[in-house]
Amino acid sequence: MQDKSAPEDFDVVIVGRGPVGATLANLLGLCGVRTLVLEREARTYHLPRAVHFDDECMRVFQAFGLADAILPHLILSPGMLFLDADGRMLLDWSRPQTLTPMGWNLSYRFHQPDLEDVLIGGLARWPHVTLRNRCDVFALDQDETGARVRYEDLSNGKLSEVRAAYVVGCDGARSLVRRFIGSGMDDFGFHERWLVIDVLLKRERDDLGDYSIQHCDPRRPATYVRGTGTRRRWEITVLPDEDSQEVAQPAKVWELLSRWITPDDADIERAAVYTFHSVIAQQWRSNRLLLAGDSAHQTPPFLGQGMCAGIRDAANLAWKLGAVLRGGADASLLDTYQSERIPHVREFIELAVRLGGVINTKAIEAGLAAGEARENAPVKLEVKKPLLGPGVAFGELPLAGHLAPQFTLSDGSRSDDLSGYNHVLLAETAAALSPHFRDALSQAGIKILSSDDAEGVGHWLRAHGIIAALIRPDRYVRGTARNDSELDRLVAAITPPTHVPSAA
């Protein structure tokens, strides 16, 4: 029966409570945005899915105060090795075990239910963030004043509706929000069935190793991943003539695993066939409706960047929604979300597809071209984080669109914790800025981080030949200044905060 009372009103409704939706909700909570999260399921999905995230994701979790709670659930990844059918190394993608300029390690392994529990539990800290489980969204419509979201409470069959200024679909590959936007998909041509097997070891098998292994065997490519605790995963190609249901039966699964383990070694937690896709939605925003995570893009898992891309989406979008809803920024700021994120996610998907070619030995040369050849040694793969596409950043200035480093403060703490989820200006010394500049920055809510706070700030500025850098809340460089006149321009562009620069 339809509830006839006036619909509740929110700033943002998030459809989907997975890692991307929960991350976005935490960031919006940090921004003071009235947020409702609607999730179809009653509780966290209990089986593992994503198993890797990187230093940039950890920095996002740090931004809303949950990094320390997540850390005990993680192990460090030493990297990934690509072996041919005879066990010879084709590609060496080792990861350093030291902290990166982000202030965290480059590669973490995790159990997705553990991560989701921490992210969802963190929502209780924000009194203006509401989570409703067992709520199935079935209709969206919008007008010039906002959007209407209709959903069914699956626990009692009651139909309800809410109003919101914006709706963000974090509702996965079969996204309902994407269907209401009406977006087509750009297809990168990689669609393959793989059998994903998660096991729990019953006894020590240290010989399996900590590295992820890509077995580039033309007969049947396979991937091994060490998980947290006793968890281990294999992903094994399903051949064209094989039936998806039959290949996932226990007898067949153990036959496929027999190269590595037997039933004496482990219990199977889950075996299921997944089709890996490589697609990007053509339209991430239709006025009041937006997409993030798998609803906007899907990638083969060979780079471990699927969930990472969604976390980056949330980080890019959250501060912009906050600025529009709370800071008076023009709604056109939201148009920079897709323009900045698509080139970044496309580069990762294209590399994942190329590595898929190596693993399947269909295009080894193309894949090896992604790495650096070394004499008498396997090709070394170094993956550089892509730059943002055109958007808010001043594109012609040095470092615009790059990630800014995180500095160690004089007391040993991290600089993001001092600057908070705000714009911050990096400068050699705050005293060198005129009182007018300091006042304008203060009025705009922009903090100053200088060498007085962290010695590394001055070293970094000098190394890049700049005197100041403006860093966005998502830690990307919005603009830099090589001299006082460029600094004037930088400050003028961001004060008052209602002004949004045109796309570079």
RAWO-V583150 format. One record per pair of residues at least 6 apart in sequence whose ideal C-beta (glycine too) atoms are under 7 Angstrom apart, sorted by sequence separation. I is the first residue (numbers start at 0). J is the second residue. D is the distance in Angstrom with one decimal. If there is no record, write none. Layout:
BEGIN
I_J_D, I_J_D
END
This chain:
BEGIN
28_34_6.6, 60_66_4.5, 82_88_5.8, 83_89_5.5, 98_104_6.3, 99_105_5.2, 122_128_5.2, 140_146_7.0, 168_174_4.9, 170_176_5.9, 214_220_6.3, 225_231_6.2, 226_232_5.9, 237_243_6.6, 245_251_6.5, 283_289_6.2, 298_304_6.2, 322_328_3.9, 356_362_3.2, 357_363_5.5, 372_378_5.6, 373_379_5.7, 393_399_5.1, 394_400_6.7, 407_413_6.8, 408_414_5.8, 426_432_6.1, 450_456_5.0, 460_466_6.4, 470_476_6.1, 471_477_4.9, 480_486_3.8, 492_498_6.6, 13_20_4.9, 27_34_4.6, 81_88_6.9, 82_89_6.6, 139_146_6.2, 140_147_5.2, 151_158_5.5, 152_159_6.5, 168_175_6.9, 214_221_4.4, 283_290_4.8, 298_305_5.2, 323_330_5.5, 371_378_6.5, 392_399_4.0, 440_447_6.3, 449_456_5.9, 450_457_3.8, 470_477_6.8, 80_88_5.8, 81_89_4.4, 122_130_5.5, 168_176_2.5, 224_232_4.3, 370_378_3.8, 371_379_4.9, 392_400_4.7, 405_413_5.6, 406_414_4.1, 429_437_6.9, 448_456_6.0, 460_468_6.8, 468_476_5.7, 469_477_4.6, 492_500_4.9, 57_66_5.8, 60_69_5.5, 81_90_3.7, 139_148_5.9, 149_158_6.8, 150_159_6.0, 168_177_6.0, 213_222_5.5, 237_246_5.5, 253_262_6.1, 323_332_5.8, 356_365_5.5, 357_366_3.1, 370_379_5.9, 405_414_5.5, 408_417_6.2, 469_478_4.9, 480_489_5.1, 13_23_5.8, 24_34_5.5, 95_105_6.0, 166_176_6.4, 223_233_5.6, 280_290_5.8, 298_308_6.8, 322_332_6.0, 323_333_6.3, 356_366_4.9, 357_367_6.8, 370_380_4.1, 371_381_6.3, 405_415_5.4, 13_24_5.6, 80_91_6.2, 94_105_4.7, 119_130_7.0, 138_149_4.2, 149_160_4.6, 211_222_6.8, 212_223_4.3, 222_233_6.8, 367_378_5.2, 369_380_6.5, 468_479_4.5, 478_489_4.9, 24_36_5.1, 94_106_4.3, 136_148_6.0, 137_149_6.1, 148_160_6.5, 211_223_6.4, 221_233_6.1, 222_234_4.2, 283_295_5.3, 296_308_6.1, 353_365_5.6, 354_366_5.6, 467_479_6.8, 79_92_4.5, 137_150_6.5, 147_160_5.7, 148_161_5.2, 211_224_4.9, 221_234_6.7, 319_332_5.1, 353_366_4.9, 387_400_4.0, 467_480_4.5, 78_92_5.1, 136_150_4.5, 137_151_6.3, 211_225_7.0, 221_235_4.5, 319_333_5.7, 386_400_4.4, 465_479_4.5, 466_480_5.6, 78_93_3.9, 135_150_5.9, 147_162_5.8, 148_163_6.3, 221_236_6.8, 252_267_6.2, 280_295_4.8, 354_369_7.0, 386_401_6.3, 465_480_6.1, 466_481_6.6, 11_27_5.8, 20_36_6.1, 77_93_6.3, 78_94_4.1, 134_150_4.8, 135_151_4.9, 207_223_6.9, 209_225_5.2, 219_235_6.4, 220_236_4.7, 280_296_6.6, 293_309_6.5, 353_369_5.4, 424_440_6.0, 465_481_5.4, 466_482_6.7, 77_94_6.2, 145_162_5.3, 146_163_5.4, 208_225_7.0, 219_236_5.5, 279_296_4.6, 292_309_3.2, 295_312_6.5, 319_336_6.1, 464_481_6.2, 76_94_5.9, 134_152_5.7, 135_153_5.5, 145_163_6.0, 148_166_5.9, 207_225_6.9, 249_267_6.6, 252_270_4.7, 278_296_6.8, 291_309_6.1, 384_402_6.3, 429_447_4.7, 77_96_7.0, 133_152_6.3, 145_164_5.1, 146_165_6.9, 219_238_7.0, 278_297_5.3, 350_369_6.0, 467_486_5.3, 16_36_5.3, 133_153_4.5, 146_166_4.8, 235_255_5.3, 277_297_6.8, 292_312_5.9, 316_336_5.2, 429_449_4.8, 466_486_6.5, 469_489_5.5, 11_32_5.7, 13_34_6.5, 75_96_6.1, 133_154_4.8, 276_297_4.3, 277_298_6.0, 291_312_4.0, 315_336_5.8, 424_445_5.8, 426_447_5.9, 428_449_5.1, 10_32_4.7, 16_38_3.6, 277_299_5.8, 291_313_5.8, 423_445_6.6, 427_449_6.4, 428_450_6.1, 429_451_6.7, 467_489_6.9, 10_33_4.4, 11_34_4.9, 12_35_4.9, 13_36_4.7, 14_37_5.6, 15_38_6.5, 233_256_6.3, 247_270_4.8, 421_444_5.9, 422_445_4.5, 423_446_4.8, 424_447_5.1, 425_448_5.4, 426_449_5.1, 427_450_5.7, 428_451_6.1, 9_33_5.0, 10_34_6.5, 207_231_6.4, 247_271_5.9, 275_299_4.5, 315_339_6.1, 421_445_6.6, 469_493_6.5, 9_34_6.4, 12_37_6.4, 51_76_6.6, 247_272_5.6, 275_300_6.4, 291_316_6.1, 315_340_5.6, 421_446_5.9, 423_448_5.2, 9_35_4.6, 246_272_6.4, 139_166_6.1, 289_316_6.7, 78_106_6.7, 312_340_5.9, 418_446_5.2, 75_104_5.4, 200_229_4.2, 243_272_4.1, 311_340_7.0, 76_106_3.9, 199_229_5.0, 418_448_5.6, 427_457_5.2, 18_49_7.0, 75_106_6.9, 76_107_6.5, 199_230_6.2, 200_231_6.2, 417_448_6.9, 425_456_5.4, 75_107_6.5, 76_108_5.1, 311_343_7.0, 350_382_6.9, 197_230_6.5, 198_231_5.3, 427_460_6.2, 29_63_5.0, 73_107_4.5, 74_108_5.0, 231_265_7.0, 414_448_6.0, 73_108_6.7, 197_232_5.2, 237_272_5.8, 417_452_6.5, 425_460_6.4, 26_62_7.0, 73_109_5.2, 196_232_6.7, 223_259_7.0, 308_344_5.0, 22_59_6.5, 26_63_5.8, 72_109_5.8, 139_176_6.7, 195_232_6.9, 196_233_4.7, 25_63_4.2, 72_110_6.7, 347_385_6.6, 414_452_7.0, 136_175_6.0, 195_234_5.2, 308_347_6.4, 346_385_4.0, 414_453_5.4, 427_466_6.5, 25_65_7.0, 139_179_4.5, 72_113_4.2, 193_234_4.9, 194_235_4.7, 426_467_4.7, 72_114_6.6, 193_235_6.5, 343_385_4.5, 425_467_6.3, 58_101_5.0, 193_236_5.8, 194_237_5.5, 304_347_4.7, 342_385_6.6, 409_452_6.9, 424_467_6.0, 425_468_4.5, 58_102_6.4, 193_237_6.2, 343_387_6.0, 408_452_5.7, 409_453_6.7, 54_99_4.7, 58_103_6.0, 69_114_6.3, 191_236_6.8, 192_237_3.9, 302_347_6.0, 343_388_6.7, 408_453_4.9, 424_469_5.5, 425_470_6.3, 55_101_5.8, 57_103_4.0, 342_388_3.7, 407_453_6.2, 54_101_3.9, 304_351_6.8, 341_388_6.0, 406_453_3.7, 422_469_6.4, 423_470_4.9, 69_117_5.2, 296_344_5.0, 302_350_6.1, 339_387_4.2, 407_455_6.5, 422_470_6.7, 445_493_6.7, 54_103_4.1, 68_117_5.0, 284_333_6.1, 298_347_6.4, 302_351_4.5, 339_388_4.9, 406_455_4.4, 422_471_6.0, 54_104_6.1, 57_107_6.6, 284_334_6.9, 298_348_4.5, 301_351_4.9, 338_388_5.1, 406_456_5.7, 422_472_6.4, 440_490_6.8, 443_493_5.9, 54_105_5.3, 192_243_6.3, 338_389_5.5, 339_390_3.8, 421_472_5.8, 439_490_5.8, 443_494_4.5, 53_105_6.1, 65_117_5.8, 194_246_5.6, 207_259_6.8, 284_336_6.6, 296_348_6.9, 299_351_4.6, 302_354_6.6, 338_390_4.9, 420_472_5.0, 442_494_6.4, 443_495_6.6, 444_496_6.8, 53_106_6.0, 65_118_6.7, 194_247_6.2, 283_336_6.5, 284_337_6.0, 298_351_5.0, 299_352_6.2, 301_354_4.3, 443_496_4.7, 283_337_4.0, 301_355_5.5, 436_490_5.7, 51_106_6.5, 52_107_5.6, 335_390_3.3, 404_459_6.2, 439_494_4.4, 51_107_6.9, 65_121_4.9, 196_252_5.9, 204_260_6.8, 299_355_5.0, 335_391_5.0, 51_108_5.8, 52_109_6.8, 301_358_6.4, 50_108_5.7, 63_121_6.9, 50_109_6.6, 196_256_6.6, 204_264_5.9, 194_255_7.0, 49_111_5.2, 198_260_7.0, 202_264_6.2, 279_341_6.4, 47_110_5.5, 48_111_5.0, 201_264_6.3, 47_111_5.3, 200_264_6.3, 201_265_5.8, 200_265_4.9, 201_266_6.4, 279_344_6.4, 398_463_6.0, 403_468_6.7, 199_265_6.1, 279_345_6.2, 397_463_5.8, 45_112_5.7, 198_265_4.0, 199_266_5.1, 397_464_6.9, 403_470_4.6, 44_112_6.8, 198_266_6.4, 397_465_6.0, 43_112_5.1, 198_267_5.5, 199_268_5.5, 279_348_6.9, 198_268_6.1, 398_468_6.6, 196_267_6.6, 197_268_4.4, 277_348_5.3, 403_474_5.4, 422_493_6.7, 43_115_4.6, 197_269_4.7, 402_474_5.9, 403_475_6.8, 43_116_5.9, 402_475_5.8, 403_476_5.3, 196_270_4.7, 401_475_7.0, 277_352_5.3, 400_475_6.5, 401_476_5.1, 43_119_6.8, 194_270_6.5, 195_271_5.8, 400_476_6.7, 399_476_5.6, 194_272_5.4, 195_273_5.5, 398_476_4.6, 399_478_5.8, 192_272_5.5, 193_273_5.9, 302_382_6.9, 391_471_7.0, 399_479_6.8, 398_479_5.3, 192_274_5.3, 193_275_5.9, 396_478_5.2, 397_479_5.2, 191_274_6.9, 392_475_7.0, 396_479_4.9, 190_274_6.0, 191_275_5.3, 392_476_6.6, 392_477_5.3, 393_478_4.0, 189_275_6.7, 190_276_5.6, 391_477_5.9, 392_478_6.4, 189_277_3.9, 387_475_5.9, 188_277_6.6, 187_277_3.7, 41_132_5.4, 187_278_6.7, 40_132_6.7, 41_133_5.2, 186_278_5.2, 25_118_6.5, 34_127_6.8, 36_129_7.0, 185_278_6.5, 21_115_6.5, 28_122_6.7, 33_127_4.7, 34_128_4.6, 35_129_4.9, 36_130_4.6, 37_131_5.6, 38_132_5.1, 184_278_4.4, 185_279_4.9, 36_131_7.0, 39_134_6.9, 184_279_6.8, 18_114_6.1, 22_118_6.2, 25_121_5.4, 28_124_6.9, 31_127_6.7, 35_131_6.9, 38_134_6.5, 39_135_4.8, 184_280_5.8, 185_281_5.9, 18_115_6.0, 21_118_3.8, 25_122_6.4, 28_125_3.0, 37_134_4.4, 184_281_6.7, 17_115_6.9, 21_119_5.3, 24_122_5.6, 182_280_4.5, 183_281_4.8, 28_127_6.9, 37_136_5.5, 182_281_5.3, 18_118_6.3, 28_128_4.4, 182_282_3.9, 21_122_6.8, 27_128_6.9, 180_282_5.7, 16_119_6.5, 177_280_5.9, 24_128_5.5, 180_285_4.3, 393_500_6.9, 180_288_5.2, 395_503_6.7, 179_288_6.1, 391_500_6.7, 394_503_3.1, 180_290_6.8, 189_299_5.4, 393_503_5.6, 392_503_6.0, 176_288_5.8, 390_502_6.0, 37_150_5.7, 177_290_5.7, 389_502_5.1, 16_130_6.6, 176_290_6.2, 389_503_5.2, 110_226_6.4, 174_290_6.6, 108_225_6.7, 110_227_5.0, 177_294_5.1, 108_226_6.0, 109_227_6.2, 176_294_6.2, 108_227_6.0, 110_230_6.4, 174_294_3.3, 166_287_6.2, 168_289_7.0, 172_293_4.8, 14_136_5.2, 165_287_5.4, 166_288_5.2, 167_289_4.8, 168_290_5.0, 169_291_5.2, 171_293_4.8, 164_287_6.9, 169_292_5.0, 171_294_6.1, 165_289_6.4, 167_291_5.7, 170_294_5.5, 169_294_6.6, 172_297_5.6, 35_161_6.2, 89_215_5.9, 168_294_4.6, 80_210_5.2, 82_212_6.2, 79_210_6.4, 82_213_6.9, 77_209_5.3, 78_210_6.0, 79_211_4.1, 80_212_5.6, 81_213_4.4, 82_214_5.8, 83_215_5.4, 84_216_4.3, 77_210_5.4, 82_215_6.4, 84_217_6.5, 79_213_6.4, 81_215_5.7, 12_148_5.0, 220_358_4.7, 220_359_5.1, 146_287_4.1, 145_287_6.2, 146_288_6.5, 215_357_5.9, 215_358_5.2, 217_360_4.5, 23_167_6.3, 141_286_5.9, 213_358_5.0, 215_360_5.3, 23_169_6.3, 141_287_4.2, 141_288_6.4, 12_161_6.3, 20_169_3.5, 139_288_6.5, 167_316_7.0, 19_169_4.5, 47_197_5.4, 12_163_4.2, 46_197_6.8, 9_161_6.1, 11_163_5.9, 14_166_6.7, 17_169_6.4, 10_163_6.6, 11_164_6.7, 15_168_6.9, 74_227_5.4, 318_471_6.7, 6_160_4.7, 7_161_4.7, 8_162_4.8, 9_163_4.6, 10_164_5.1, 11_165_5.1, 12_166_4.8, 13_167_5.1, 14_168_5.1, 15_169_3.8, 318_472_3.9, 2_157_6.6, 6_161_5.2, 14_169_6.4, 15_170_4.0, 72_227_6.7, 165_320_6.3, 318_473_5.9, 2_158_6.8, 6_162_5.0, 11_167_6.3, 13_169_5.7, 14_170_4.6, 15_171_6.4, 0_157_6.9, 1_158_5.2, 2_159_5.3, 315_473_5.5, 314_473_4.3, 164_324_6.1, 14_175_6.8, 187_348_5.7, 14_176_5.6, 187_349_6.7, 189_352_4.6, 338_502_6.7, 187_352_5.5, 189_355_5.6, 332_499_5.0, 335_502_6.7, 328_496_6.9, 331_499_6.5, 327_496_6.6, 328_497_6.3, 326_496_5.2, 327_497_4.5, 329_499_5.4, 328_499_5.6, 50_224_5.7, 50_226_5.9, 47_226_6.8, 50_232_6.4, 47_230_6.7, 46_268_6.8, 46_269_4.9, 56_307_5.3, 59_310_5.5, 51_303_3.5, 52_306_6.0, 53_307_5.5, 56_310_4.5, 52_307_5.3, 59_314_4.8, 49_305_6.3, 55_311_6.8, 49_306_4.0, 52_310_6.9, 90_357_6.6, 23_291_6.3, 89_357_6.6, 19_291_5.5, 19_292_3.5, 81_357_6.0, 90_367_6.9, 90_370_5.6, 91_377_4.5, 26_313_6.1, 30_317_6.3, 90_377_6.1, 91_378_7.0, 18_306_5.6, 22_310_5.4, 26_314_6.8, 30_318_6.8, 32_320_6.4, 89_377_6.1, 90_378_5.2, 91_379_5.3, 92_380_4.1, 32_321_5.7, 88_377_4.0, 89_378_6.8, 91_380_6.8, 19_309_3.7, 23_313_4.0, 27_317_5.6, 90_380_5.1, 18_309_6.8, 19_310_6.5, 22_313_4.4, 26_317_3.5, 30_321_3.2, 18_310_6.9, 32_324_5.6, 19_312_6.6, 23_316_6.7, 27_320_6.5, 32_325_6.5, 19_313_5.5, 23_317_5.8, 27_321_6.8, 31_325_5.8, 30_325_6.3, 102_405_3.6, 100_404_3.7, 101_405_5.7, 100_405_6.9, 11_320_6.1, 102_413_5.1, 10_324_4.9, 55_384_7.0, 55_402_6.7, 58_405_6.5, 62_415_6.4, 61_415_5.9, 58_415_6.7, 62_420_5.3, 29_420_5.0, 58_474_6.3
END
